[in-house]
Amino acid sequence: HRTLPFRTHAVSRSATAVADGASNAATRAAVRMAATTSDAIIPKSVLFGNPEYASPIISPDGKLLAYLRPDEGVLNVWCRTVGASDDRVITKDRYRGIRQAFWAEDSKTLLYMQDDGGDENFHLWGIDATTPSSAARDLTPFPGAKAQNVVTNKRFPDQLLVGINKRDPTQFDMYRCTLATGELTLDTENPGGVLGWGTEDESFEVREAIVMNPADSSTTVRVRDSAGDEWRDLVTFPYGEEGNMVEFARDGKSVLALSTLGRETQALVRLDATTGAELETIAYDPKSNTAGILLDDDTKEVRAVSFNYARTERRFFDKELEADFRALEAAAPGGAEVSIASRTRDEQTWLVA
């Protein structure tokens, strides 16, 4: 992101003194006018205008770098070959602009959400970033429907899952999309009340559902052992409590979850995958909710957990990862916080903010 170019104007010492001791509204108004002139007002274009560059993301194979940048005054997706200067605009939006883009796991398809003329019914679009003449494809081409809950998986690079309220405007079913053809097949039908879905990583099956009970505003996490098995309630968070599931353990016997049950803040815990009983508190801070979790993509072991009370603080479970972050912090300007914006599948290249 570019630095906002607003100017700082000093307030005169006499005006400050008057403000400190003033006892009538007229004097206070005069001081406000002296302290805030038309010269000091930050233009709306600075506060609400487009960034010059934003949201860089590297492709999973590390060959391409995508980012957001205006084209003819409208935010679009741009791309360049890593190590080259062949920047090119990929999308051609001319109305509302694109605010978020992300890579499919095939390392060539860029995905983004866009509605039709501001109707707020966002569809999932995809475009081949490796072919200059490629046209964007609406992967959820149903008028009046909305797409959400997009899930990709490195083990299934030619597919993705996406929630669409095509069948019932109040319910989102999960569809499986073949990227090459755009073919959609119904994967998991919403039985009613499911607000969000999750998958098991190895099989890429929909095996997690988040349900809210309108009677008492509680939230329940449901799981199943396979796509063909029945759903069961794993854990319920009463109104006022917070929690959700993070990931299935690789052995399938436990799950990682966030939970405030029995605590004042949200902790990372391990639950029994059958009973929902809490087996272990992995990371907890009484001052702050868990802010971020970094897992090993293959083993599902926790590598780092972050909390953000006054500043971001990380607790590392992976010494090699900790050494990498310490090296980045040492290279950054004094006191700067370091975070990973994007990284390649083999983790050999990171984009760091």
C-alpha positions in Angstrom: 0.0 0.0 0.0 1.2 3.5 -0.7 1.6 6.0 2.2 -1.2 8.5 2.4 0.2 11.9 1.4 -1.6 14.1 3.9 0.1 17.1 5.3 0.6 18.1 8.9 -0.1 21.6 10.0 1.2 23.1 13.3 -1.2 24.9 15.6 0.1 28.2 16.9 1.1 28.3 20.6 -1.2 31.3 21.2 -4.2 29.5 19.8 -3.5 26.5 22.0 -3.3 28.7 25.1 -6.6 30.2 24.3 -8.2 26.8 23.8 -6.9 25.6 27.2 -8.3 28.6 29.1 -11.3 29.6 27.0 -14.7 29.7 28.8 -17.0 30.8 26.0 -18.2 29.2 22.9 -17.2 32.0 20.6 -13.5 31.7 21.6 -13.5 27.9 21.2 -15.0 28.2 17.8 -12.4 30.7 16.7 -9.6 28.4 17.9 -11.2 25.5 16.0 -11.2 27.6 12.8 -7.6 28.6 13.4 -6.5 25.0 14.0 -8.5 23.5 11.1 -8.3 25.6 7.9 -9.3 24.5 4.4 -5.7 23.9 3.8 -5.5 21.2 6.5 -8.5 19.2 5.3 -7.5 15.8 3.9 -9.0 15.4 0.4 -11.7 12.6 0.2 -9.7 11.1 -2.7 -6.9 10.4 -0.3 -9.1 8.7 2.3 -11.5 6.9 -0.1 -9.6 6.8 -3.4 -8.0 3.8 -5.0 -4.5 2.7 -3.8 -1.7 2.8 -6.3 -0.9 -0.9 -5.6 -2.6 -3.2 -3.1 -3.0 -6.9 -2.0 0.0 -8.7 -3.7 -0.4 -12.4 -3.9 2.1 -14.9 -5.3 1.0 -17.9 -7.3 1.3 -21.3 -5.5 4.1 -22.3 -7.9 5.9 -19.0 -7.4 6.0 -18.0 -11.0 3.5 -15.1 -11.1 2.7 -12.2 -8.8 -0.8 -10.7 -8.9 -1.9 -7.4 -7.3 -4.7 -4.8 -7.4 -4.1 -1.5 -9.2 -6.3 1.0 -11.0 -6.8 0.7 -14.7 -8.6 3.7 -16.3 -9.5 4.8 -12.7 -11.0 1.5 -11.7 -9.4 -1.2 -9.5 -8.5 -4.3 -11.5 -6.2 -7.3 -11.1 -2.7 -7.0 -12.6 -0.1 -9.6 -13.0 3.6 -9.9 -13.7 6.1 -12.7 -14.0 8.3 -13.0 -10.9 11.7 -11.5 -11.7 10.4 -9.6 -14.8 8.8 -6.3 -15.5 6.0 -7.5 -17.8 3.2 -6.1 -15.8 -0.2 -6.5 -17.5 -3.8 -5.9 -16.5 -5.7 -9.1 -16.3 -9.3 -8.0 -15.7 -11.3 -5.3 -17.4 -13.8 -4.1 -14.8 -15.1 -0.6 -15.7 -17.7 0.0 -13.0 -17.2 -0.9 -9.3 -13.7 -2.2 -9.2 -12.3 -5.5 -7.8 -11.4 -5.5 -4.1 -10.2 -9.0 -3.6 -8.4 -11.6 -5.8 -6.8 -14.9 -5.0 -5.1 -17.8 -6.9 -6.6 -21.1 -7.6 -4.3 -24.0 -6.8 -3.6 -24.6 -10.5 -1.3 -21.5 -10.4 -2.8 -20.1 -13.5 -6.4 -19.2 -12.6 -7.0 -15.9 -10.8 -10.3 -15.9 -8.8 -12.2 -12.9 -7.7 -15.7 -11.9 -6.4 -17.8 -9.3 -8.3 -21.5 -8.3 -8.4 -23.6 -7.0 -11.2 -23.7 -3.2 -11.1 -23.8 -2.9 -7.3 -26.6 -5.4 -6.7 -24.6 -7.1 -3.9 -25.1 -10.5 -5.4 -21.5 -11.4 -5.7 -20.5 -14.1 -8.2 -17.2 -16.0 -8.3 -15.2 -15.2 -11.5 -12.1 -16.8 -12.8 -9.6 -15.8 -15.5 -6.5 -17.5 -16.9 -3.6 -15.2 -16.0 -1.2 -17.1 -18.3 -3.1 -16.4 -21.5 -3.1 -12.7 -22.6 -6.3 -13.1 -24.6 -8.2 -14.9 -21.9 -11.7 -13.7 -21.0 -13.1 -13.8 -17.5 -15.6 -16.5 -16.8 -18.5 -16.3 -14.4 -18.1 -19.6 -12.5 -21.5 -19.1 -10.7 -23.7 -17.9 -13.5 -27.1 -17.8 -11.9 -29.0 -14.5 -12.0 -30.0 -13.3 -8.6 -27.9 -15.9 -6.8 -24.9 -15.1 -4.6 -21.6 -17.0 -4.1 -19.6 -17.4 -0.9 -17.5 -19.8 1.1 -14.9 -20.5 -1.6 -12.5 -23.4 -0.7 -9.4 -24.5 -2.7 -7.1 -27.4 -2.0 -3.5 -28.0 -3.2 -4.2 -31.7 -3.5 -7.1 -31.0 -5.9 -5.7 -28.1 -8.0 -8.2 -28.5 -10.8 -11.2 -28.1 -8.5 -12.8 -25.7 -6.0 -15.8 -25.7 -3.7 -18.2 -22.7 -3.5 -21.4 -22.0 -1.7 -24.3 -20.8 -3.9 -27.9 -19.9 -2.9 -29.3 -21.0 -6.3 -31.8 -23.6 -5.0 -33.1 -21.5 -2.1 -32.2 -17.8 -1.6 -32.0 -18.4 2.1 -29.7 -21.4 2.0 -26.3 -21.9 0.6 -25.5 -25.3 -0.9 -21.9 -26.3 -1.7 -21.0 -27.0 -5.3 -17.9 -28.5 -6.7 -16.4 -26.7 -9.7 -14.0 -28.1 -12.3 -11.8 -25.1 -13.2 -11.0 -26.2 -16.8 -14.6 -26.4 -17.9 -16.5 -24.4 -15.3 -18.7 -27.4 -14.7 -20.7 -27.2 -11.4 -22.1 -30.2 -9.6 -24.0 -30.1 -6.3 -21.7 -31.5 -3.6 -23.6 -30.9 -0.3 -27.2 -29.7 0.1 -28.0 -27.4 3.0 -30.4 -29.3 5.3 -31.5 -26.0 6.7 -29.8 -23.4 9.0 -26.2 -24.0 7.9 -24.4 -20.7 7.7 -20.9 -21.9 6.7 -19.1 -25.0 5.5 -15.6 -26.5 6.0 -13.7 -29.4 4.4 -11.3 -32.2 5.5 -8.1 -31.5 3.8 -6.9 -34.9 2.6 -10.2 -35.9 1.0 -11.5 -32.4 0.1 -14.9 -33.5 1.3 -17.3 -31.2 3.0 -17.3 -32.5 6.6 -17.9 -29.4 8.7 -21.0 -27.2 9.1 -21.7 -24.1 11.2 -25.4 -23.8 12.4 -27.0 -21.1 14.3 -30.1 -21.8 16.4 -32.6 -18.9 16.0 -34.3 -19.8 19.2 -31.4 -19.0 21.5 -28.7 -17.6 19.1 -26.3 -20.4 20.0 -23.9 -21.6 17.4 -23.2 -25.3 16.8 -20.3 -27.0 14.9 -21.4 -30.2 13.2 -19.1 -32.7 11.6 -19.3 -36.1 9.8 -16.8 -38.8 9.2 -17.1 -38.8 5.4 -19.3 -37.3 2.7 -21.7 -40.3 3.0 -22.1 -40.3 6.8 -24.6 -38.6 9.0 -23.9 -35.2 10.6 -23.5 -35.0 14.4 -23.2 -32.0 16.7 -19.6 -31.6 17.9 -19.7 -28.5 20.2 -22.2 -25.8 20.9 -21.4 -22.2 21.8 -24.2 -20.5 23.7 -25.1 -16.9 23.1 -22.3 -14.7 24.3 -19.6 -17.4 23.7 -17.4 -17.4 20.7 -15.8 -20.3 18.8 -15.4 -22.2 15.6 -13.6 -25.1 14.1 -10.1 -24.6 12.6 -9.1 -28.0 11.1 -9.3 -31.7 11.3 -6.2 -33.5 12.7 -4.5 -35.7 10.2 -5.5 -38.9 12.0 -9.1 -37.8 12.2 -9.4 -38.5 15.9 -9.4 -34.8 17.0 -10.0 -31.4 15.6 -8.5 -28.0 16.3 -11.0 -25.3 17.4 -11.2 -21.8 18.8 -13.3 -21.5 22.0 -14.2 -19.1 24.8 -15.9 -21.9 26.8 -14.7 -21.6 30.4 -12.5 -18.6 29.5 -12.7 -14.9 29.0 -10.9 -14.9 25.7 -10.7 -17.2 22.7 -8.2 -20.0 23.0 -6.9 -22.6 20.5 -7.9 -26.0 21.8 -8.0 -29.6 20.6 -11.3 -31.4 20.8 -12.2 -35.1 20.5 -13.6 -35.5 17.0 -16.3 -37.9 18.2 -17.5 -36.4 21.5 -16.4 -32.8 21.3 -14.7 -33.1 24.7 -11.7 -30.7 25.1 -8.5 -32.7 25.2 -5.9 -29.9 25.3 -5.4 -26.1 25.5 -2.8 -25.4 22.9 -2.5 -21.6 23.2 -4.3 -19.0 25.3 -3.9 -15.4 26.4 -6.2 -14.0 29.1 -5.9 -10.5 27.5 -6.6 -11.3 23.9 -8.4 -13.6 21.5 -6.4 -15.8 19.3 -5.7 -13.6 16.2 -4.0 -16.0 13.8 -2.9 -19.6 13.4 -0.3 -21.1 11.2 -0.5 -24.9 10.6 1.7 -27.3 8.7 -0.2 -28.0 5.5 0.6 -31.7 5.6 0.8 -32.8 9.2 -1.7 -30.2 10.6 0.6 -29.5 13.5 0.5 -26.0 14.9 3.5 -24.0 13.9 2.6 -20.6 15.4 -0.2 -18.8 17.1 -0.6 -15.0 17.3 -2.4 -12.7 19.7 -3.0 -9.0 19.3 -3.5 -7.1 22.6 -1.5 -3.9 22.0 0.8 -5.4 19.3 1.0 -8.7 17.5 2.7 -11.4 19.7 3.5 -14.8 18.4 4.0 -18.1 20.2 6.0 -20.5 18.1 5.8 -24.3 18.1 8.3 -24.6 15.2 11.9 -23.4 15.9 12.8 -23.1 12.3 9.8 -20.8 11.6 10.6 -18.8 14.7 14.2 -18.3 13.4 12.8 -17.1 10.0 10.5 -14.5 11.8 13.4 -13.3 14.0 15.5 -12.7 10.9 12.7 -10.8 9.2 12.1 -8.7 12.3 15.8 -7.9 12.5 15.8 -6.7 8.8 12.7 -4.6 9.2 12.7 -0.9 10.4 13.0 -0.6 14.1 9.8 -1.7 15.9 8.0 -2.7 12.8 5.6 -5.6 12.9 6.1 -8.4 10.3 3.4 -10.5 8.8 3.2 -13.0 5.8 1.0 -11.6 3.0 1.4 -14.6 0.7 3.7 -17.5 0.2 4.3 -20.3 -2.3 3.2 -23.9 -1.9 6.8 -25.0 -1.2 7.3 -22.0 1.3 10.5 -21.1 -0.5 9.2 -17.6 -1.4 7.3 -15.3 1.0 5.7 -12.0 0.5 6.2 -10.1 3.7 4.4 -7.0 5.0 
